[in-house]
Amino acid sequence: MNKTLISTFPLLKVSVAGITLSPGGVLHLISVGEIRRNVCSESNLTSPQLKNSIQAELDLEKGLEMRKRVLSGILASEETYLSHLEALLLPMKPLKAAATTSQPVLTVQQIETIFFKVPELYEIHKEFYDSLLPRVQQWSHHQRVGDLFQKQASQLGVYRAFVDNYKLAVETAEKCCQANTQFAEISESLKVRSTKECKDLTAKYSLETLLYKPVDRVTRSTLVLHDLLKHTPSSHPDYPLLQDALRISQNFLSSINEESTPRRQSMTVKKGENRQLLKDSFMVELVEGARKLRHVFLFTDLLLCAKLKKQIGGKSQQYDSKWYIPLSDLNFQTAEESEPLPIPQAPDEELDAIKIKISSLRSEIQRERRANKGSKVMERLKKKLSEQESLLLLNSPNMPLRVHNRNGKSYVFLISSDYERAEWKEVIREQQKKCFKTFSLTSMELQMLTNSCLKLQTVHQLPLTVNKDEDESTGLYGFLNVIVHSASGLKQSLNLYCTLEVDSFSIFVNKAKTRVYRYTTEPKWNEEFEIELEGSQTLRLLCYEKSYNKAKMNKEDGESTDRIMGKGQIALDPQMLQGKDWQRTVIPMNGIEVKISMKFTSREFSLKRMPPRKPMGVFGVNISTVTKRERSKVPYIVRQCLEEIERRGMEEVGIYRVSGVATDIQALKTAFDTNNKDVSVMMSEMDVNAIAGTLKLYFRELPEPLFTDELYPNFAGGIALSDSVAKESCMLNLLLSLPEPNLVTFLFLLDHLKRIAEKESVNKMSLHNLATVFGPTLLRPAEKDSKIPTNPTQPITMGDSWSLEVMSQVQVLLYFLQLETIPTPDSKRQSILFSTEV
């Protein structure tokens, strides 16, 4: 709808494509003929407005036409599905007839088990198809079909019975094939007729493949309904019926989802034993110093590493086996037990550059989608996006998981999270308790196992945007406050602490850590953390027992010597977190329960700078006011925090990146604001991450950024210059144009951050990591001065604004961090010499 038209004539009743919009904003369906009469009779409409109305009419007709296309697609899909069910029923009748003769192929019981509920499913879908077809053939925008989908949803009980019997049906069919060659031949070449357009063509399917079709069908039912509902106006009579059908389908699917997966996760090995798939996932393997994307399958008796082959010439996907280890021969190596392993790592700035490309491509795809541009443009953008997302998934994980075959070779996977590494180790070790015999597979057995992976896999696709629904949540952007209250359920007294992880760009990152609660069965941390979210959808919590064995403190592979006692996760539901109140919940983990509270603040509110409201204190007060009052060049709070961090935090892993306890930060904030004389004593007793958090909070709450609102656009423009000489001249001139307190404070901080980066091998904080943390804090302007480009025809999402503006702020700070020296005039140099004098 044309927004300009409505905003210019707010009292005008505008008639557009199939609806009327009254001044109250109520939508009413009307006929196309009535639209044309209304448009022509409106004497106030000018020629451009008439064009807009006609265009809007065309747009709505196009939208409603999509509804017909979706239904036509459903009809085509139903026709194919019916042909699959017919192919299953075709041998059933002669098999039943032969069962009563002296030479039966199968017994009546076997036939009823294998083909259980197939006739009923065929009748349900035949009736649905026969009812839907004439309605689509006699199509109008007012045609109703919701009752048909509602009726079909009410018959899902037949699918429940089929799914419950599915495993037994497949097992019975396999045993019958082994015992009877005639049935084996029948079950390997069932003919399926093609659609009406290709009547003469037939395809051959195996019995097992066709038996899986109903299981696959029921898992896709919600997607079909969701698509149809999306193209159905909310005022259409079908809308509530389709909503009800979708609700029934979703409830049914959630009730069988966990049960239906294992039913197709097993295969029979030649000795009659059942090999079952326990877990599978895409992982990065380190092969001769190079990163390779693999699909790893954990079966009840072995671990298989496979590579997904590229599809060529329309062929179906296939896996290529890389290696396998029987679980009885597998053990996990520690850093001490293996050769030193150099892990090739992409520089942080390269990973951030990939994230920027991803955000920009997502934004471009959204604009193309709104503009209804051609599919070729969209496909090209989606291909580029998938390439960048795959590159990020391949290069981000750096945490090794080492597996060793007792017969010789070792293998290394790279994982992004301790949570996932622990998960794999737990399930493998648990299964190893049941595995005693070693074995080897013949090349034929290995090929059969690898071929079965396509059918058995539970993780079908990489977490790429192209593999997600268009309306799937992009995650939360902003700040999540989390209070870790307490834990219960421990059976013995331990030294415990918790860590918090959140995802960003489908990769999990450790964000916070509680203090160690000493020797107790009921730790009560009651610690609050503020965690920045960047498209996050999940919060993970891990509970560790602290190890004080100094001989094992330094591990080359980054694996903690502390023992994971439990782990759990919770989805970050935007609906649950949209209120201002704290949401209290319990995360269960291996018999332990951890109580937490959460509160979310979106980025648009959390990043606002507030004007100064108080004459005293230091937080939220202009830096010039504070330095003038203190008679110093650098605020006391900055000097004190940096001094304490340099005294004992230079080698702290993740200093400035890992969140400090929010209650400690607030206590220090109050102490500095009230000029508490004991603040230095307080700091010496607090966790160093809380001191780092206090410093970041001080800069974040400045009414005006350290780089000033006035100069910020110039810094953003200067960093974009391509000529290095021009860039240096521009950036240094701008820096020296800052007010004296701002400049001296920045240079004081800059020297400190460089010293932090010198310890990167220990604290894992590179110049780029530090620029990522401090860039937005030091440069982010007040909301009114934000230079995010705005264009009503090209809406920018919160994720896009982060990529466009924050990256520029990071680059500005990184530029100054990378300069070896910053030449300053004598007058400025003199000021810096006395910058710590009070």
C-alpha positions in Angstrom: 0.0 0.0 0.0 1.3 3.5 -0.8 2.1 5.0 2.6 2.6 8.5 1.2 -1.0 8.6 0.0 -2.5 7.7 3.4 -0.3 10.1 5.3 -1.1 13.0 3.0 -4.8 12.5 3.1 -5.5 11.1 6.6 -9.3 11.7 6.3 -9.7 10.2 2.9 -11.3 6.8 2.5 -8.9 5.1 0.1 -10.1 2.1 -1.9 -7.4 -0.3 -3.0 -7.1 -3.8 -4.4 -9.8 -5.8 -2.7 -10.0 -3.8 0.6 -11.2 -0.5 1.9 -9.2 1.3 4.6 -11.4 3.5 6.8 -9.8 6.3 8.9 -9.9 3.9 11.8 -7.6 1.5 10.0 -10.3 -1.3 9.6 -9.9 -3.5 6.6 -12.9 -4.6 4.6 -13.1 -7.0 1.6 -14.8 -5.6 -1.4 -15.2 -6.7 -5.0 -12.8 -5.6 -7.8 -15.7 -4.0 -9.7 -16.6 -1.9 -6.6 -13.0 -0.8 -6.3 -13.0 0.5 -9.8 -16.3 2.4 -9.3 -15.0 3.9 -6.0 -11.7 4.9 -7.6 -13.4 6.6 -10.5 -16.0 8.3 -8.4 -13.5 9.9 -5.9 -13.4 13.4 -7.2 -10.5 14.3 -4.8 -8.1 11.7 -6.4 -5.5 13.1 -8.6 -4.0 11.2 -11.5 -0.9 9.9 -9.5 -3.3 8.8 -6.8 -5.4 6.9 -9.3 -2.3 5.1 -10.6 -1.4 4.2 -7.0 -4.9 2.8 -6.4 -4.8 0.8 -9.6 -1.4 -0.5 -8.7 -2.6 -1.5 -5.2 -5.5 -3.3 -6.8 -3.0 -5.3 -9.0 -0.8 -6.0 -6.0 -3.7 -7.5 -4.0 -4.8 -9.5 -6.9 -1.2 -10.8 -7.2 -1.2 -11.7 -3.5 -4.5 -13.6 -3.7 -3.3 -15.3 -6.9 -0.4 -16.6 -4.7 -3.1 -18.4 -2.6 -4.3 -20.2 -5.7 -0.7 -21.1 -6.6 -0.1 -22.5 -3.2 -3.3 -24.6 -3.5 -2.3 -25.8 -6.9 1.1 -26.9 -5.5 -0.8 -28.7 -2.7 -2.9 -30.5 -5.3 0.2 -31.6 -7.3 1.8 -32.8 -4.1 -1.3 -34.7 -3.1 -1.4 -36.4 -6.6 2.2 -37.5 -6.2 1.6 -38.8 -2.6 -1.5 -40.7 -3.8 0.6 -42.4 -6.4 3.1 -43.5 -3.7 0.3 -44.9 -1.6 -1.2 -46.7 -4.7 2.2 -48.3 -5.3 2.2 -49.6 -1.7 -1.4 -51.0 -2.1 -0.7 -52.6 -5.5 1.1 -55.7 -4.2 -1.0 -56.0 -1.1 -4.1 -57.5 -2.8 -2.2 -60.4 -4.6 -0.1 -61.0 -1.5 -3.3 -61.3 0.6 -4.8 -63.7 -2.0 -1.7 -65.8 -2.0 -1.7 -65.9 1.8 -4.7 -68.3 1.8 -3.1 -70.7 -0.7 -0.8 -73.6 -0.1 2.2 -71.5 -1.3 1.9 -68.1 0.5 4.6 -65.5 0.0 3.7 -63.8 3.3 1.4 -64.7 6.2 -1.8 -62.6 6.8 -0.2 -61.3 10.0 2.9 -60.2 8.2 0.9 -58.4 5.4 -1.3 -56.6 8.0 1.9 -55.5 9.9 3.8 -54.2 6.8 0.8 -52.4 5.2 -0.9 -51.3 8.5 -3.2 -48.3 8.0 -2.0 -47.7 4.4 -5.5 -48.2 2.9 -7.0 -45.8 5.4 -4.4 -43.1 4.6 -5.2 -43.6 0.9 -8.9 -43.0 1.5 -8.3 -39.9 3.5 -6.1 -38.3 0.9 -8.2 -39.4 -2.0 -11.3 -37.8 -0.5 -9.3 -34.6 0.3 -7.9 -34.5 -3.3 -11.3 -35.1 -4.9 -12.9 -32.4 -2.9 -10.1 -29.8 -3.3 -9.7 -30.2 -7.1 -13.1 -28.8 -8.3 -12.8 -25.9 -5.9 -9.4 -24.9 -7.3 -10.7 -25.4 -10.9 -13.6 -23.1 -10.2 -11.4 -20.6 -8.5 -12.4 -17.1 -7.1 -10.8 -15.1 -4.4 -13.8 -15.9 -2.2 -13.5 -19.7 -2.7 -13.4 -21.6 0.7 -11.1 -24.5 1.3 -10.5 -24.2 5.1 -13.1 -26.8 6.0 -11.2 -29.5 3.9 -7.9 -28.8 5.8 -9.7 -28.7 9.1 -11.3 -32.1 8.4 -8.0 -33.6 7.2 -6.3 -32.3 10.4 -9.0 -34.0 12.5 -8.0 -37.4 11.0 -4.4 -37.3 12.1 -5.1 -40.1 14.5 -4.6 -42.5 11.6 -1.1 -41.2 11.2 -0.5 -41.7 14.9 -1.3 -45.4 14.4 0.9 -45.6 11.3 3.8 -43.9 13.0 3.5 -46.1 16.1 3.7 -49.2 13.9 6.4 -47.9 11.5 9.4 -49.4 13.1 7.7 -52.8 13.3 6.6 -52.6 9.7 10.1 -51.9 8.4 11.7 -54.6 10.6 9.0 -57.1 9.4 9.6 -56.2 5.8 13.4 -56.6 6.2 13.0 -60.1 7.8 10.6 -61.2 5.1 13.0 -60.0 2.4 15.8 -62.1 3.9 13.6 -65.1 4.2 11.8 -64.9 0.8 13.5 -64.0 -2.4 10.2 -63.5 -4.3 9.1 -60.8 -1.8 12.6 -59.3 -1.9 12.3 -58.8 -5.6 8.8 -57.3 -5.2 9.8 -54.9 -2.5 12.8 -53.6 -4.4 10.9 -52.5 -7.6 7.5 -51.1 -6.8 6.2 -49.1 -9.7 4.9 -45.6 -9.1 2.8 -43.9 -11.8 3.7 -40.3 -12.7 1.4 -37.3 -12.6 -1.3 -36.7 -15.2 1.0 -34.6 -17.3 3.3 -37.6 -17.7 1.0 -40.6 -17.7 3.3 -42.9 -19.6 6.2 -42.5 -17.3 6.8 -44.7 -14.2 9.4 -44.8 -11.5 10.6 -47.6 -9.3 10.9 -47.3 -5.5 11.8 -49.7 -2.8 9.2 -50.8 -0.2 11.2 -49.2 2.6 11.3 -45.9 0.8 7.5 -45.8 0.2 6.8 -46.8 3.8 8.7 -43.7 4.9 6.6 -41.4 2.7 3.7 -41.1 5.3 6.2 -40.3 8.1 7.8 -37.6 5.9 4.3 -36.3 4.9 3.1 -35.7 8.4 6.3 -33.8 9.4 5.7 -31.5 6.4 2.0 -30.9 7.1 2.5 -27.8 9.3 4.8 -26.2 6.6 2.0 -26.5 4.0 -0.6 -25.0 6.3 1.7 -22.3 7.3 2.4 -21.3 3.7 -1.3 -21.3 2.9 -2.2 -19.2 5.9 0.5 -16.7 5.0 -1.3 -15.9 1.7 -4.8 -15.9 3.2 -6.2 -12.5 4.4 -7.1 -12.5 8.1 -10.6 -11.3 7.2 -11.2 -14.3 4.9 -13.6 -16.9 6.2 -10.9 -19.6 5.7 -8.5 -17.9 8.1 -9.8 -19.2 11.5 -10.3 -22.7 10.0 -6.7 -22.8 8.7 -5.5 -21.5 12.0 -7.3 -24.3 13.8 -5.9 -26.9 11.4 -2.4 -25.6 11.9 -2.8 -25.7 15.7 -4.0 -29.3 15.5 -1.1 -30.3 13.2 1.5 -28.5 15.3 0.3 -30.2 18.5 0.2 -33.6 16.8 3.7 -33.1 15.3 5.2 -32.0 18.6 3.7 -35.1 20.3 5.3 -37.5 17.8 8.4 -35.6 16.8 10.7 -37.2 19.4 9.2 -40.6 18.9 9.2 -40.7 15.1 12.9 -39.9 14.6 14.3 -43.0 16.2 11.9 -45.1 14.2 14.0 -44.5 11.1 17.3 -44.4 12.9 18.3 -48.0 12.9 19.6 -50.6 10.5 20.0 -54.3 10.8 23.5 -55.7 10.6 24.1 -59.1 9.2 24.2 -60.9 12.6 20.7 -59.7 13.3 21.9 -57.0 15.8 20.4 -53.6 15.6 22.7 -50.7 14.8 21.0 -47.5 15.9 21.9 -43.8 15.2 22.3 -42.0 18.5 23.5 -38.6 17.4 24.6 -36.7 14.2 25.9 -33.3 13.5 27.8 -31.1 11.0 31.3 -30.5 12.4 34.7 -29.1 11.3 37.5 -31.6 11.1 41.2 -30.5 11.1 43.0 -32.5 8.3 46.7 -31.8 7.8 46.2 -28.2 9.0 43.2 -27.5 6.8 39.6 -27.2 8.0 37.1 -29.6 6.4 33.3 -29.7 6.8 32.1 -33.1 7.8 28.9 -34.9 8.9 29.6 -37.0 11.9 27.3 -40.0 12.8 27.4 -41.7 16.2 25.9 -45.2 16.1 25.5 -47.6 18.9 28.8 -49.3 18.1 30.9 -46.9 16.1 31.6 -43.3 15.2 31.5 -42.5 11.4 32.9 -39.4 9.8 31.5 -38.7 6.3 31.6 -36.0 3.7 28.5 -34.9 1.8 29.2 -35.2 -1.9 28.3 -32.3 -4.3 25.1 -32.9 -6.3 25.9 -33.3 -10.0 23.3 -33.5 -12.8 20.3 -33.7 -10.6 21.5 -36.8 -8.8 20.4 -37.3 -5.2 22.7 -36.5 -2.4 25.3 -39.1 -1.3 27.8 -39.5 1.5 31.4 -40.5 1.2 32.9 -42.2 4.2 36.2 -40.6 5.4 36.9 -42.9 8.4 35.2 -44.8 11.3 36.2 -46.0 14.8 34.5 -48.8 16.7 33.4 -47.4 20.1 35.3 -50.1 21.8 38.6 -48.8 20.2 37.9 -45.1 20.8 39.3 -42.9 23.5 39.7 -39.1 24.0 43.1 -37.6 24.0 44.1 -34.7 26.2 46.7 -32.1 25.3 49.3 -33.8 27.5 48.8 -37.2 25.8 49.3 -36.0 22.2 51.6 -34.0 20.0 51.2 -30.2 20.1 48.5 -29.2 17.7 48.7 -25.9 15.8 45.2 -24.8 15.0 45.0 -22.4 12.0 42.8 -19.5 13.0 41.3 -16.8 10.8 42.1 -13.3 12.1 39.2 -11.7 14.1 38.9 -8.9 11.6 38.4 -11.4 8.8 35.6 -13.1 10.7 34.0 -9.8 11.5 34.2 -8.8 7.8 32.3 -12.0 6.9 29.6 -11.1 9.5 29.3 -7.7 7.9 28.9 -9.3 4.4 26.3 -11.7 5.9 24.3 -8.8 7.4 24.5 -6.8 4.3 23.3 -9.7 2.1 20.4 -10.5 4.4 19.4 -6.8 4.2 19.6 -6.8 0.4 17.5 -10.0 0.2 14.9 -8.4 2.4 14.7 -5.4 0.1 14.5 -7.5 -3.0 11.8 -9.6 -1.4 9.8 -6.4 -0.6 10.3 -5.1 -4.1 9.2 -8.5 -5.6 12.3 -8.5 -7.9 13.1 -11.4 -10.2 14.0 -14.8 -8.9 17.4 -14.7 -10.6 18.5 -11.7 -8.6 17.2 -13.4 -5.4 18.9 -16.7 -6.2 22.2 -14.9 -6.8 22.0 -13.1 -3.5 21.0 -16.3 -1.6 24.0 -18.2 -3.2 26.4 -15.4 -2.0 24.8 -15.5 1.5 25.2 -19.3 1.8 28.8 -19.0 0.7 29.6 -16.4 3.4 27.6 -18.2 6.1 29.4 -21.5 5.3 32.7 -19.7 5.4 31.9 -18.4 8.9 30.8 -21.8 10.2 34.0 -23.4 8.8 36.4 -20.8 10.3 34.9 -19.9 13.6 35.3 -23.0 15.8 38.6 -23.3 17.6 38.0 -25.7 20.5 39.5 -29.1 19.8 37.8 -32.4 20.4 40.4 -35.2 19.9 39.4 -38.8 19.3 41.9 -41.6 19.0 41.7 -45.1 17.5 43.6 -47.5 19.7 44.9 -49.1 16.5 46.7 -46.0 15.5 45.4 -42.8 14.1 44.0 -39.7 15.9 41.4 -37.2 14.6 40.6 -33.7 15.6 37.3 -31.8 15.4 37.0 -28.1 16.1 33.9 -27.0 18.1 32.8 -23.5 19.1 31.4 -24.4 22.5 32.4 -26.4 25.6 28.7 -27.4 25.8 28.8 -29.2 22.5 32.1 -30.8 23.3 30.8 -32.1 26.6 27.7 -33.4 24.9 29.6 -35.5 22.4 31.9 -36.9 25.1 29.0 -37.8 27.4 26.9 -39.7 24.9 30.0 -41.6 23.5 31.2 -42.5 27.0 27.8 -43.7 28.1 27.5 -45.9 25.0 31.0 -47.3 25.4 29.8 -48.9 28.6 27.7 -51.3 26.4 30.5 -51.9 23.8 33.0 -54.6 24.5 34.1 -56.2 21.2 36.2 -54.7 18.6 35.4 -55.3 14.9 36.1 -54.1 11.4 33.7 -53.5 8.5 34.2 -54.9 5.0 34.2 -52.3 2.2 30.7 -53.4 1.3 29.4 -53.1 4.9 31.0 -49.6 5.1 29.4 -48.6 1.8 26.0 -49.8 3.0 26.3 -48.0 6.3 27.4 -44.8 4.5 24.5 -45.1 2.1 22.1 -45.5 5.0 23.1 -42.1 6.5 20.9 -40.1 4.1 17.9 -41.9 5.5 19.0 -42.0 9.1 20.3 -38.4 9.5 18.5 -36.2 11.9 20.4 -33.0 11.1 19.6 -32.5 7.5 21.0 -29.1 6.7 23.6 -26.5 7.9 22.1 -23.6 9.9 22.1 -21.3 6.8 19.6 -18.6 6.2 18.6 -20.3 2.9 17.6 -23.4 4.8 15.2 -21.5 7.2 11.7 -20.3 6.7 11.4 -16.7 5.6 9.4 -15.7 8.7 11.7 -17.5 11.1 13.0 -15.4 14.0 16.3 -13.7 13.3 17.0 -13.7 17.1 17.3 -10.9 19.7 19.5 -7.8 19.5 20.1 -5.9 22.7 21.1 -6.7 26.3 20.0 -9.7 28.3 20.2 -9.3 32.1 20.6 -12.7 33.7 20.6 -13.5 37.5 22.0 -16.8 38.4 20.3 -17.5 41.7 21.2 -20.9 43.0 21.5 -24.7 42.3 20.0 -27.6 44.0 20.1 -31.4 43.7 23.8 -31.9 44.4 24.6 -35.1 46.3 28.0 -33.9 47.7 29.7 -30.7 48.6 31.7 -29.2 45.8 33.4 -26.0 44.6 31.0 -24.8 41.9 30.7 -22.1 39.3 28.5 -21.5 36.2 29.2 -20.1 32.8 26.7 -18.6 30.3 26.8 -19.0 26.5 24.7 -17.4 23.8 24.6 -17.9 20.1 25.5 -15.3 17.4 25.5 -16.1 13.7 24.8 -19.8 14.7 28.0 -20.0 16.8 28.0 -20.1 20.6 30.3 -17.8 22.6 31.0 -17.9 26.3 29.8 -14.6 27.8 29.8 -14.7 31.6 31.1 -16.7 34.6 30.0 -16.7 38.2 32.3 -16.8 41.2 33.3 -20.2 42.7 31.0 -21.1 45.5 33.1 -23.1 47.9 32.3 -26.6 49.2 28.5 -26.7 49.3 25.6 -28.8 48.1 23.4 -25.7 47.7 25.4 -22.8 46.1 23.6 -19.4 46.2 25.4 -17.2 43.7 22.7 -14.5 43.2 24.9 -12.9 40.6 23.6 -10.7 37.8 25.2 -10.4 34.4 24.5 -8.1 31.4 25.0 -10.0 28.2 25.0 -8.4 24.8 22.9 -10.3 22.2 23.6 -10.2 18.5 20.8 -12.2 16.8 20.7 -14.7 19.7 18.1 -17.4 20.0 19.4 -19.6 22.8 21.0 -19.2 26.3 23.1 -22.1 27.6 24.3 -22.6 31.1 27.1 -24.9 32.2 27.9 -25.9 35.9 31.5 -26.8 36.7 33.4 -28.2 39.6 36.5 -26.1 40.1 39.8 -28.0 40.0 42.7 -26.6 42.2 45.3 -29.0 40.9 48.0 -26.5 39.7 49.8 -29.2 37.7 46.9 -29.3 35.3 46.1 -25.6 35.1 47.5 -24.8 31.7 46.0 -26.8 28.8 47.2 -26.2 25.3 43.9 -27.1 23.7 41.8 -24.7 25.9 40.0 -27.6 27.5 39.1 -26.8 31.0 40.5 -29.2 33.7 37.3 -28.3 35.7 34.7 -31.0 35.5 31.3 -30.3 34.0 28.6 -31.3 36.5 25.6 -30.3 34.4 24.5 -28.3 31.4 21.2 -27.1 30.1 19.8 -24.5 27.7 16.7 -22.4 27.2 15.2 -20.7 24.1 15.2 -16.9 24.1 11.5 -16.5 23.3 10.8 -12.9 22.2 7.2 -13.2 23.4 8.3 -14.3 26.9 10.9 -11.6 27.2 9.0 -8.7 25.7 7.8 -7.4 29.1 9.8 -5.2 31.5 9.5 -7.7 34.4 12.0 -10.3 35.3 11.2 -13.8 34.0 12.1 -16.5 36.5 12.8 -20.0 35.3 14.6 -23.3 36.2 17.1 -25.0 34.0 17.3 -28.8 34.7 20.6 -30.5 34.1 21.6 -34.1 35.0 19.7 -34.1 38.3 20.8 -30.6 39.2 18.4 -27.6 38.9 19.7 -24.1 38.5 17.4 -21.2 39.1 17.8 -18.0 37.0 15.9 -14.8 36.1 16.1 -13.0 32.8 15.1 -9.5 31.5 15.7 -8.3 28.0 16.2 -4.7 26.7 16.2 -4.3 22.9 19.1 -2.5 21.3 17.1 0.5 20.3 16.5 1.3 24.0 19.7 -0.1 25.5 22.0 2.0 23.3 20.4 5.4 24.0 22.7 8.0 25.6 20.9 10.1 28.2 21.5 13.8 28.8 23.2 14.7 32.1 20.7 14.9 34.9 22.8 15.3 38.0 25.5 17.8 38.9 27.5 15.5 41.2 28.9 12.0 40.7 30.8 10.7 37.7 28.4 8.3 35.9 26.2 10.1 33.3 28.1 13.4 33.8 30.1 15.1 31.0 33.8 14.2 31.2 34.8 17.8 31.1 32.7 18.5 34.2 34.3 15.6 36.1 37.9 16.4 35.2 37.4 20.1 36.0 35.9 19.2 39.4 38.7 16.7 40.1 41.4 19.1 38.7 42.8 16.2 36.6 43.3 15.4 33.0 41.9 11.8 33.2 38.9 11.0 35.5 39.8 9.3 38.7 37.5 6.3 37.9 39.4 5.6 34.7 42.8 5.8 36.4 41.7 3.6 39.3 40.1 0.9 37.1 43.1 0.7 34.7 45.5 0.6 37.6 43.7 -2.4 39.2 43.3 -4.2 35.9 47.0 -3.8 35.1 47.9 -5.0 38.6 46.1 -8.3 38.4 44.0 -8.6 35.2 46.4 -8.5 32.3 46.4 -12.3 31.9 42.7 -12.8 32.7 41.2 -14.8 29.8 38.6 -12.7 28.0 39.3 -9.5 30.0 36.8 -6.8 28.9 34.9 -9.4 26.9 33.6 -11.6 29.7 30.8 -10.0 31.7 31.4 -9.0 35.3 28.8 -9.5 38.1 26.2 -6.8 37.7 25.7 -6.4 41.4 29.5 -5.8 41.9 29.5 -3.3 39.1 26.5 -1.4 40.6 28.3 -1.4 44.0 31.4 0.2 42.4 29.3 2.6 40.4 27.7 3.8 43.7 31.0 4.0 45.4 32.6 6.2 42.6 29.4 8.3 42.4 29.5 9.0 46.2 33.2 9.5 46.3 33.6 6.6 48.7 37.1 6.6 50.2 37.1 2.8 50.5 36.6 2.3 46.7 40.2 1.1 46.2 39.7 -1.5 49.0 36.5 -2.6 47.4 38.2 -3.0 44.0 41.0 -5.1 45.5 38.4 -7.6 46.8 36.3 -7.8 43.6 36.6 -10.0 40.6 38.6 -8.2 37.9 35.9 -8.6 35.4 33.6 -6.5 37.5 36.2 -3.7 37.5 36.4 -4.0 33.7 32.6 -3.9 33.5 32.6 -0.8 35.6 35.0 1.0 33.3 32.9 0.0 30.2 29.7 1.2 31.9 31.3 4.6 32.7 32.1 5.2 29.0 28.7 3.8 27.9 26.8 6.2 30.2 28.6 9.3 29.2 26.0 11.8 27.9 28.2 12.4 24.9 30.7 9.8 23.5 34.4 10.3 24.1 34.8 11.0 20.3 31.9 13.6 20.5 28.7 13.7 18.6 30.0 16.6 16.5 33.1 14.7 15.2 31.6 11.2 15.0 30.4 11.5 11.3 33.8 12.8 10.3 35.6 9.8 12.0 33.1 7.4 10.2 33.9 9.1 6.9 37.7 9.2 7.5 37.9 5.5 8.2 36.3 4.8 4.8 39.0 6.6 2.8 40.9 4.3 0.5 44.1 6.4 0.3 46.3 5.5 3.3 48.1 8.9 3.4 44.8 10.8 3.2 43.3 8.5 5.8 46.1 9.0 8.3 46.1 12.8 7.9 42.3 12.9 8.3 42.1 10.6 11.3 45.0 12.2 13.3 43.7 15.7 12.6 40.2 14.7 13.8 41.7 13.0 16.9 43.7 16.1 17.9 40.5 18.2 17.4 38.9 16.4 20.4 38.4 18.5 23.6 41.5 18.1 25.8 39.9 15.8 28.5 38.5 13.6 25.8 41.8 13.3 24.0 44.0 12.8 27.0 41.6 10.2 28.5 41.5 8.3 25.1 45.3 8.2 24.8 45.6 7.0 28.4 43.1 4.2 27.6 44.7 3.5 24.3 48.1 2.8 25.8 46.5 0.4 28.3 44.6 -1.5 25.6 47.8 -2.0 23.7 49.5 -3.5 26.8 46.5 -5.8 27.2 46.9 -7.0 23.6 50.6 -7.7 24.2 49.4 -10.5 26.5 47.1 -11.9 23.8 48.6 -15.4 23.9 47.4 -15.7 27.5 44.3 -13.5 27.7 43.0 -14.2 24.2 42.3 -10.5 23.7 43.7 -9.2 20.4 43.6 -5.6 19.2 40.6 -6.4 17.2 38.8 -8.1 20.1 39.4 -5.0 22.2 38.3 -2.7 19.3 35.1 -4.8 19.1 34.4 -4.3 22.8 35.3 -0.6 23.1 34.5 0.8 19.6 30.8 1.2 20.1 31.3 2.3 23.8 33.7 5.1 22.8 32.1 6.3 19.6 28.4 5.5 19.6 26.6 8.8 19.2 23.4 10.0 20.8 20.3 8.6 18.9 19.6 11.9 17.2 23.2 11.9 15.8 23.2 8.3 14.5 24.1 8.2 10.9 22.4 5.0 9.9 20.9 5.8 6.4 17.1 5.8 6.5 14.9 5.3 3.5 11.3 4.3 3.8 11.6 2.1 0.7 14.6 0.3 2.2 13.8 -0.6 5.8 16.8 -1.5 7.9 16.5 -4.1 10.6 18.2 -4.0 14.0 20.7 -6.5 12.7 21.5 -4.4 9.7 22.0 -1.3 11.8 24.5 -3.2 13.9 26.5 -4.2 10.9 26.4 -0.8 9.2 27.3 1.4 12.2 29.0 -0.7 14.8 31.5 -2.1 12.4 32.5 1.4 11.4 33.0 2.3 15.1 35.1 -0.8 15.6 37.3 0.1 12.6 37.9 3.6 13.9 39.2 2.4 17.2 41.2 -0.5 15.6 42.9 2.1 13.3 44.3 4.0 16.3 45.2 0.8 18.2 47.3 -0.3 15.2 49.2 2.9 14.9 52.6 2.5 16.5 52.8 6.1 17.6 50.4 9.1 17.6 52.3 12.3 16.8 51.0 15.2 19.0 51.8 18.9 19.2 54.0 20.0 22.1 51.1 21.6 23.9 49.1 18.3 23.8 52.2 16.2 24.8 52.7 18.4 27.8 49.1 17.8 28.9 49.6 14.0 28.5 52.7 14.1 30.7 50.6 15.3 33.6 47.5 13.4 32.8 47.4 11.4 36.1 48.0 14.4 38.3 45.0 15.1 40.5 
